[in-house]
Amino acid sequence: MKPVKVGLLGLGTVGTGVVRIVEGHQEDLQGQVGSPIVIEKVLVHNKNKSRSISIDSSKLTEDPWEIIHHPEIDVIVEVMGGITHTKEYIMEALASGKHVVTANKDLMALHGKEILAKAHEHNCDVFYEASVAGGIPIIRTLIEGFSSDRITKIMGIVNGTTNYILTKMSQEGASYDDVLKEAQELGYAEADPTSDVEGLDAARKMTILSTLGFRANVDLNDVSVQGMSKVSKEDILYAKRLGYEVKLLGIAERQDDEFSISVQPTMVKTSHPIASVNGVYNAVYVYGEAVGETMFYGPGAGELPTATSIVADLVAVVKNLKLGVNGKQGVVAFKEKKLKSDEQISSKYFLLLHVDDRAGVLARITQVFADFEVSLESVLQQPNPLNPEAEIIVITHDANKAAINKVLQQFESLDVIRKVKSVYRVEG
């Protein structure tokens, strides 16, 4: 019954949750792993700061190396965030034979390959379930649950801030700026929301999911990213009229070992399960050749949901310690990375055009689509009392991205089109 000792880097919201669960669920944890799990040392910025939990002051330190080089600590749990210094701490911990559990999506998206190689070199575990979708166990599901299947598509709402904003815009007809301000006041959005609203946070998570799902070394630069800060309440209103919801989706698709990964605002048919995922919740939709379609839904952030995933990883590390199989469960990226070209990336598209209100305009517009072999599912002209120009909505059949880009380029020189107001991918 020798205790397993843990060093905790960070005691913010998530770190506090880790302490609460480890101390509050000790009997259950011991029942699973056969020994106590003890938080031996905790890295903090200020030892004298008042905190929402009671913790022995002797366990607190402001020196990370006191934890990294502590001879009795078996596992490092990293919840401090950051990249450069954090990577240095983790690499040194692995070199010292310590196992690592982290919630750091930025670090794993940018340096995961190097960190996992170091872990393999020293027979150490690195688990990072909480880095993608908070309390949703999607990483373990991709590694273990789908180990016998071939994943063809991963589609997800993996950022709660943007989903909260789009939900409020849809349900209340509010503007982007107003909802963003409210989200910041409630603590759902940062003072600088760029990482969330411009899709960077979601792109990092899709990098991790794609690497695991497709068993290839995906880089952040492989993800095509478009944020949602330009989504207007008019766009959402039109989507609702046509039976769609607008969601910021991460989409990774594979066909014949070639794949594409993107993050973009997408119109999702209201009949699709992911369209009903609202507020700060996350959902990941996974398509497997054998299993078909599955969806994983739950809180994507928060103290206890995220801490639950971290402690689950901690339990996995301790079980491996007992079995003597640490460092044996890493996913090997054995597939060659083959990215699709724009000609191979296909989907439906929604376009909202502001055009001259005169005869012959529609014929000229549809001719451009025909010139680039883009067939149309529907064409609507909607009256808008707030816009003196005519508004035309076009929804295409499946069309490749290269052809749509050529259409848009041609529209720039078409004198009857005043403005291409909006372009969205369509799913469902």
C-alpha positions as CSV (number, residue, x, y, z in Angstrom):
1,M,0.0,0.0,0.0
2,K,2.9,2.4,-0.7
3,P,1.3,5.7,-1.7
4,V,1.8,7.1,-5.2
5,K,3.0,10.6,-4.9
6,V,2.0,13.4,-7.3
7,G,3.5,16.8,-8.1
8,L,0.9,19.3,-9.2
9,L,2.0,22.2,-11.4
10,G,-0.7,24.9,-11.0
11,L,-3.4,25.5,-8.5
12,G,-5.9,27.6,-10.5
13,T,-9.4,26.5,-11.3
14,V,-8.6,23.1,-12.7
15,G,-5.7,22.4,-10.2
16,T,-8.1,23.2,-7.4
17,G,-10.5,20.6,-8.9
18,V,-7.8,18.0,-9.1
19,V,-7.1,18.5,-5.3
20,R,-10.8,18.3,-4.5
21,I,-11.3,15.0,-6.4
22,V,-8.1,13.3,-5.3
23,E,-8.8,14.1,-1.6
24,G,-12.6,13.7,-1.8
25,H,-12.6,10.4,-3.7
26,Q,-9.6,8.8,-2.0
27,E,-11.5,5.6,-1.0
28,D,-12.8,5.1,-4.5
29,L,-9.3,5.8,-6.0
30,Q,-7.6,3.4,-3.6
31,G,-10.2,0.7,-4.5
32,Q,-9.3,1.1,-8.2
33,V,-5.5,1.2,-7.9
34,G,-4.7,-0.6,-4.7
35,S,-2.8,2.2,-3.0
36,P,-3.3,5.8,-1.8
37,I,-2.7,8.7,-4.2
38,V,-1.1,11.6,-2.5
39,I,-0.5,15.1,-3.7
40,E,3.0,15.7,-2.4
41,K,3.8,19.2,-3.8
42,V,1.9,21.9,-5.5
43,L,3.5,24.7,-7.6
44,V,1.8,28.1,-7.0
45,H,2.7,31.7,-7.9
46,N,2.1,33.0,-4.4
47,K,2.2,30.7,-1.4
48,N,0.5,33.3,0.8
49,K,-2.6,33.8,-1.5
50,S,-5.9,32.9,0.0
51,R,-7.6,29.9,-1.7
52,S,-11.0,28.2,-1.9
53,I,-9.6,24.9,-0.6
54,S,-7.6,24.1,2.5
55,I,-4.1,22.8,1.7
56,D,-1.1,22.3,4.0
57,S,1.2,25.2,3.4
58,S,4.2,22.8,3.6
59,K,3.0,21.3,0.3
60,L,3.2,24.6,-1.6
61,T,6.2,25.8,-3.5
62,E,7.0,28.6,-5.9
63,D,9.9,26.6,-7.4
64,P,8.9,24.2,-10.2
65,W,12.3,22.4,-10.0
66,E,11.6,21.4,-6.4
67,I,8.7,19.3,-7.9
68,I,10.4,18.1,-11.1
69,H,13.5,16.9,-9.2
70,H,11.7,15.6,-6.1
71,P,13.0,12.0,-5.6
72,E,9.7,10.6,-4.2
73,I,7.3,12.1,-6.8
74,D,6.1,9.5,-9.3
75,V,3.7,11.6,-11.5
76,I,3.6,15.2,-12.6
77,V,0.2,16.7,-13.2
78,E,0.5,19.9,-15.3
79,V,-2.4,22.4,-15.2
80,M,-0.5,25.6,-15.3
81,G,-0.8,26.3,-19.0
82,G,1.8,28.0,-21.2
83,I,4.2,26.5,-23.7
84,T,7.9,27.3,-23.5
85,H,8.6,26.9,-19.8
86,T,6.0,24.2,-19.4
87,K,7.6,22.2,-22.2
88,E,10.9,22.5,-20.4
89,Y,9.5,21.2,-17.1
90,I,7.7,18.3,-18.8
91,M,10.7,17.2,-20.8
92,E,12.9,17.3,-17.7
93,A,10.3,15.4,-15.7
94,L,10.2,12.7,-18.4
95,A,14.0,12.5,-18.5
96,S,13.9,12.0,-14.8
97,G,11.5,9.0,-15.2
98,K,8.4,10.8,-14.0
99,H,5.1,10.2,-15.7
100,V,3.0,13.2,-16.9
101,V,-0.7,14.1,-17.1
102,T,-1.5,17.4,-18.7
103,A,-4.5,19.4,-19.8
104,N,-2.4,21.6,-22.1
105,K,-3.8,21.6,-25.6
106,D,-1.5,24.3,-26.9
107,L,1.6,22.3,-25.8
108,M,0.4,19.0,-27.1
109,A,-0.8,20.4,-30.5
110,L,2.5,22.2,-31.1
111,H,5.0,19.8,-29.4
112,G,3.1,16.5,-28.8
113,K,5.3,14.5,-31.2
114,E,8.5,15.5,-29.4
115,I,7.0,15.0,-25.9
116,L,5.6,11.6,-26.7
117,A,9.0,10.6,-28.2
118,K,10.7,11.6,-25.0
119,A,8.2,9.6,-23.0
120,H,8.8,6.5,-25.1
121,E,12.5,6.9,-24.7
122,H,12.2,6.8,-20.9
123,N,9.3,4.3,-20.7
124,C,7.0,7.0,-19.3
125,D,3.3,7.7,-19.7
126,V,2.0,11.0,-21.1
127,F,-1.8,11.3,-20.9
128,Y,-3.7,14.4,-22.0
129,E,-7.4,13.5,-22.0
130,A,-8.4,16.9,-20.6
131,S,-6.7,18.9,-23.4
132,V,-9.5,18.6,-25.9
133,A,-13.0,18.5,-24.5
134,G,-12.9,18.9,-20.8
135,G,-15.0,16.2,-19.2
136,I,-15.7,14.3,-22.4
137,P,-13.4,11.2,-22.6
138,I,-12.9,11.5,-26.3
139,I,-9.1,10.8,-26.5
140,R,-9.3,7.5,-24.6
141,T,-12.3,6.6,-26.8
142,L,-10.3,7.3,-30.0
143,I,-7.3,5.3,-28.8
144,E,-9.1,2.4,-27.2
145,G,-12.8,2.4,-28.2
146,F,-12.1,2.8,-31.9
147,S,-8.9,0.8,-32.0
148,S,-10.6,-1.9,-34.2
149,D,-12.3,0.6,-36.5
150,R,-11.2,2.9,-39.2
151,I,-12.3,6.5,-38.6
152,T,-13.4,8.4,-41.6
153,K,-14.6,11.7,-40.1
154,I,-14.4,13.6,-36.8
155,M,-16.7,16.7,-36.5
156,G,-17.0,18.6,-33.3
157,I,-17.9,21.6,-31.3
158,V,-14.8,21.8,-29.2
159,N,-14.9,25.4,-28.0
160,G,-17.5,26.4,-25.4
161,T,-17.0,30.1,-25.7
162,T,-17.9,30.3,-29.3
163,N,-20.8,27.9,-28.9
164,Y,-22.2,30.0,-26.1
165,I,-22.0,33.1,-28.3
166,L,-23.6,31.4,-31.3
167,T,-26.3,29.9,-29.1
168,K,-27.3,33.3,-27.6
169,M,-27.2,34.9,-31.1
170,S,-29.6,32.2,-32.4
171,Q,-32.0,32.0,-29.5
172,E,-32.2,35.7,-28.6
173,G,-31.4,37.4,-31.9
174,A,-28.5,39.3,-30.2
175,S,-25.5,40.7,-32.0
176,Y,-22.0,39.2,-31.9
177,D,-20.5,42.2,-30.0
178,D,-23.3,42.2,-27.4
179,V,-23.0,38.5,-26.6
180,L,-19.2,38.6,-26.6
181,K,-19.3,41.3,-23.9
182,E,-21.8,39.2,-21.9
183,A,-19.6,36.1,-22.2
184,Q,-16.6,38.1,-21.0
185,E,-18.6,39.4,-18.0
186,L,-19.6,35.8,-17.1
187,G,-16.1,34.5,-17.4
188,Y,-16.8,32.3,-20.5
189,A,-14.6,34.5,-22.7
190,E,-11.2,36.0,-22.0
191,A,-10.5,39.7,-22.0
192,D,-8.7,39.0,-25.3
193,P,-11.0,36.4,-27.0
194,T,-8.9,36.1,-30.2
195,S,-7.8,32.4,-29.6
196,D,-11.5,31.3,-29.2
197,V,-13.4,33.4,-31.7
198,E,-10.8,33.2,-34.5
199,G,-10.8,29.4,-34.2
200,L,-7.2,29.0,-32.9
201,D,-8.2,27.1,-29.8
202,A,-10.4,24.7,-31.8
203,A,-7.7,24.2,-34.4
204,R,-5.2,23.0,-31.7
205,K,-7.8,20.5,-30.5
206,M,-8.5,19.3,-34.0
207,T,-4.8,18.8,-34.5
208,I,-4.8,16.4,-31.5
209,L,-8.0,14.6,-32.5
210,S,-6.8,14.2,-36.1
211,T,-3.5,12.8,-35.1
212,L,-5.2,10.2,-32.9
213,G,-8.1,9.4,-35.3
214,F,-6.0,9.1,-38.5
215,R,-2.8,7.8,-36.9
216,A,-0.7,10.4,-38.7
217,N,1.5,13.2,-37.5
218,V,-0.8,16.2,-38.0
219,D,0.7,19.7,-37.5
220,L,-1.3,22.8,-36.6
221,N,-0.4,24.3,-39.9
222,D,-2.3,21.5,-41.6
223,V,-5.6,22.9,-40.3
224,S,-7.5,25.5,-42.4
225,V,-8.9,28.0,-39.9
226,Q,-11.7,30.5,-40.2
227,G,-13.1,32.2,-37.1
228,M,-16.6,33.2,-36.3
229,S,-16.2,36.9,-35.4
230,K,-17.8,38.0,-38.7
231,V,-21.0,35.9,-38.2
232,S,-23.9,38.3,-38.1
233,K,-27.3,37.9,-36.6
234,E,-28.7,38.2,-40.2
235,D,-26.7,35.2,-41.2
236,I,-28.1,33.2,-38.3
237,L,-31.6,34.4,-39.1
238,Y,-31.3,33.2,-42.7
239,A,-29.9,29.9,-41.5
240,K,-32.9,29.4,-39.1
241,R,-35.4,30.2,-41.9
242,L,-33.8,27.5,-44.0
243,G,-33.7,24.9,-41.2
244,Y,-30.0,25.3,-40.1
245,E,-28.1,26.4,-37.1
246,V,-24.7,28.1,-37.3
247,K,-21.9,26.3,-35.3
248,L,-18.2,26.8,-35.2
249,L,-17.1,23.2,-36.2
250,G,-13.8,21.4,-36.4
251,I,-14.1,19.0,-39.3
252,A,-11.5,16.3,-40.1
253,E,-12.3,13.9,-43.0
254,R,-10.4,11.0,-44.5
255,Q,-10.9,9.2,-47.8
256,D,-8.4,6.7,-49.2
257,D,-5.8,7.7,-46.7
258,E,-6.0,11.4,-47.7
259,F,-7.5,13.8,-45.3
260,S,-8.4,17.4,-44.7
261,I,-8.9,19.3,-41.5
262,S,-10.6,22.6,-41.0
263,V,-12.2,24.9,-38.4
264,Q,-15.0,27.2,-39.7
265,P,-18.5,28.5,-39.1
266,T,-20.8,25.9,-40.6
267,M,-24.5,25.7,-41.2
268,V,-25.8,22.4,-39.7
269,K,-29.2,21.0,-40.5
270,T,-31.4,21.2,-37.4
271,S,-32.2,17.5,-37.6
272,H,-28.5,16.7,-37.0
273,P,-27.8,15.9,-33.3
274,I,-24.8,18.4,-33.2
275,A,-27.2,21.3,-34.1
276,S,-28.9,21.0,-30.7
277,V,-25.7,21.3,-28.7
278,N,-26.0,24.6,-27.0
279,G,-24.4,26.9,-24.5
280,V,-20.9,26.1,-23.3
281,Y,-21.2,22.4,-24.0
282,N,-19.0,20.5,-26.4
283,A,-19.8,17.6,-28.6
284,V,-17.6,15.4,-30.9
285,Y,-19.2,13.4,-33.7
286,V,-17.2,10.4,-34.9
287,Y,-17.8,8.3,-38.0
288,G,-16.3,4.8,-38.2
289,E,-16.5,2.4,-41.1
290,A,-17.7,-0.4,-38.9
291,V,-19.5,1.4,-36.0
292,G,-21.2,4.1,-38.1
293,E,-22.0,7.4,-36.4
294,T,-21.4,8.1,-32.7
295,M,-21.6,11.3,-30.7
296,F,-19.9,12.3,-27.4
297,Y,-21.4,15.2,-25.5
298,G,-20.7,17.0,-22.3
299,P,-19.1,19.9,-20.5
300,G,-16.0,21.1,-22.4
301,A,-14.5,23.0,-19.5
302,G,-14.9,23.9,-15.8
303,E,-13.2,23.0,-12.6
304,L,-14.6,19.5,-11.8
305,P,-15.4,18.2,-15.4
306,T,-11.9,18.9,-16.5
307,A,-10.4,17.7,-13.3
308,T,-12.4,14.5,-13.7
309,S,-10.5,13.7,-16.9
310,I,-7.2,14.6,-15.4
311,V,-7.7,12.3,-12.4
312,A,-8.9,9.5,-14.7
313,D,-5.6,9.8,-16.6
314,L,-3.8,9.8,-13.2
315,V,-5.6,6.5,-12.3
316,A,-4.5,5.1,-15.7
317,V,-0.9,6.0,-14.9
318,V,-1.0,4.3,-11.5
319,K,-2.6,1.2,-12.9
320,N,0.2,1.0,-15.5
321,L,2.7,1.4,-12.6
322,K,1.2,-1.6,-10.8
323,L,1.4,-3.7,-14.0
324,G,4.8,-2.4,-15.0
325,V,3.6,-1.3,-18.5
326,N,4.2,2.4,-18.4
327,G,5.2,3.9,-21.8
328,K,3.6,1.1,-23.7
329,Q,0.3,2.7,-24.6
330,G,1.3,5.7,-26.7
331,V,-0.4,6.0,-30.1
332,V,2.1,5.3,-33.0
333,A,1.5,7.6,-35.9
334,F,2.2,5.0,-38.5
335,K,0.3,6.5,-41.4
336,E,1.9,8.8,-43.9
337,K,0.4,12.3,-43.8
338,K,-1.4,12.9,-47.1
339,L,-3.4,16.1,-47.2
340,K,-6.3,16.6,-49.7
341,S,-6.0,19.3,-52.3
342,D,-8.8,21.9,-52.7
343,E,-10.0,19.9,-55.7
344,Q,-10.6,16.9,-53.4
345,I,-12.4,18.7,-50.5
346,S,-16.1,18.7,-51.2
347,S,-19.2,19.9,-49.4
348,K,-22.4,21.9,-49.9
349,Y,-22.1,25.7,-49.6
350,F,-24.4,28.5,-48.6
351,L,-23.9,31.9,-50.2
352,L,-25.7,35.2,-49.5
353,L,-25.3,37.8,-52.3
354,H,-26.2,41.5,-52.4
355,V,-27.0,42.3,-56.0
356,D,-28.5,44.9,-58.3
357,D,-32.3,44.6,-58.3
358,R,-32.9,44.4,-62.1
359,A,-33.7,41.8,-64.8
360,G,-31.1,39.3,-65.9
361,V,-29.0,39.3,-62.7
362,L,-30.0,35.8,-61.6
363,A,-29.2,34.4,-65.0
364,R,-25.7,35.9,-64.9
365,I,-25.0,34.6,-61.4
366,T,-26.2,31.0,-62.2
367,Q,-24.1,31.0,-65.4
368,V,-20.9,31.6,-63.3
369,F,-21.8,28.5,-61.2
370,A,-22.4,26.5,-64.4
371,D,-19.0,27.7,-65.8
372,F,-17.2,26.0,-62.9
373,E,-19.5,22.9,-62.8
374,V,-21.1,23.8,-59.5
375,S,-24.7,22.6,-59.5
376,L,-27.3,24.3,-57.3
377,E,-29.7,22.8,-54.8
378,S,-31.8,25.9,-54.3
379,V,-31.8,29.6,-55.2
380,L,-34.0,32.0,-53.1
381,Q,-34.6,35.7,-53.3
382,Q,-35.6,37.0,-49.8
383,P,-37.1,40.4,-49.2
384,N,-35.2,42.5,-46.6
385,P,-36.7,45.8,-45.7
386,L,-33.4,46.8,-44.1
387,N,-31.5,46.4,-47.4
388,P,-32.4,48.3,-50.5
389,E,-30.4,45.9,-52.7
390,A,-31.7,42.5,-53.7
391,E,-30.6,39.6,-51.6
392,I,-30.1,36.2,-53.3
393,I,-29.4,33.0,-51.3
394,V,-27.7,30.1,-53.1
395,I,-27.3,26.6,-51.6
396,T,-25.1,24.4,-53.8
397,H,-25.0,20.6,-54.1
398,D,-21.6,19.1,-53.1
399,A,-18.9,21.1,-54.8
400,N,-15.2,21.1,-54.4
401,K,-13.5,23.9,-52.6
402,A,-11.4,24.9,-55.6
403,A,-14.4,25.4,-57.8
404,I,-16.2,27.5,-55.1
405,N,-13.1,29.7,-54.8
406,K,-13.1,30.2,-58.6
407,V,-16.8,31.2,-58.4
408,L,-16.1,33.7,-55.7
409,Q,-13.2,35.1,-57.6
410,Q,-15.4,35.5,-60.7
411,F,-18.0,37.2,-58.6
412,E,-15.5,40.0,-57.6
413,S,-15.5,41.1,-61.3
414,L,-19.2,40.7,-61.9
415,D,-20.8,44.2,-62.0
416,V,-24.2,43.0,-60.9
417,I,-23.0,41.7,-57.6
418,R,-22.5,44.5,-55.0
419,K,-21.2,42.2,-52.2
420,V,-20.7,38.5,-51.3
421,K,-22.1,38.9,-47.9
422,S,-21.6,35.4,-46.5
423,V,-20.2,32.0,-47.4
424,Y,-20.7,29.0,-45.2
425,R,-20.1,25.3,-45.5
426,V,-23.3,23.2,-45.1
427,E,-23.5,20.0,-43.1
428,G,-26.3,17.5,-42.4
